[in-house]
């Protein structure tokens, strides 16, 4: 049985919820484990895809053994494999880390000529400032991309390396040009520093569903960003001995920065 911890960002309270109660709430960002536990090499899945989909239709994450990058869009769970090729994942695949929600567009903005990831993040930060930077935001960016650099990695096997070690050894990168597709992204507010990465995290899937991966950089020609503002958060902790052995007090900010941003060299 899986532990479920619920946090209301709006009320600032911590409560315990039943699985059924959480599943019924569409205004919640749900998370499996911690990005910090994934960074330390806790790659064992703790919830099946078929069960995870009960908590949302839009999100990002990875699969058992760090088996590629996850993009959840319109209720379909996709994997970007080591070569950034997209596949629909089966219901019995398991998930070691992910964030998901039921996407309901609260507001949107047009995007034109966004030259890179840094510019996109600055633009998004300015937009959410008007709605509250202490909330969670799941976003979708259906757009035309002049270029987009995505990466993924190979499945790992026990004894697991750390996340940075796995990426350094197996990360592959693909640059797509003049492509249409959708970025699915998550914004976590500053107080989430011990549970996830603060700020923006982007995954991408092409419109033809051929390519998917973690976004390292992009140049957006035109499109729009759609925001789902959410003031509730639930955390599901794995119930196994390996998770309890992790030193989650360790400062992992630099490892997380490397994992999210570092290029190993595009092919």
Secondary structure, DSSP 4 states (H G I P E B T S, - for coil): --EEEEEETTTTEEEE--HHHHHT-SS-EEEES-HHHHHTT-----EEHHHHGGG-SEEEEE-TTT-SEEEEETTEEEEE-TT-BEEEPPTT-EESSEEEE-----EEEEEEEE-SHHHHHHHHHHHHHTT-TTSEEEEEEEEEEEEEEEEE-PPP-SSP--HHHHHHHH-EEEEEEEEEEEEEEEEE-GGGTTTS-SEEEEEEEETTSSBEEEEEEEEEEEEEEEEEEE-EEEEEE--SHHHHTS-TTS--HHHHHHHHH------
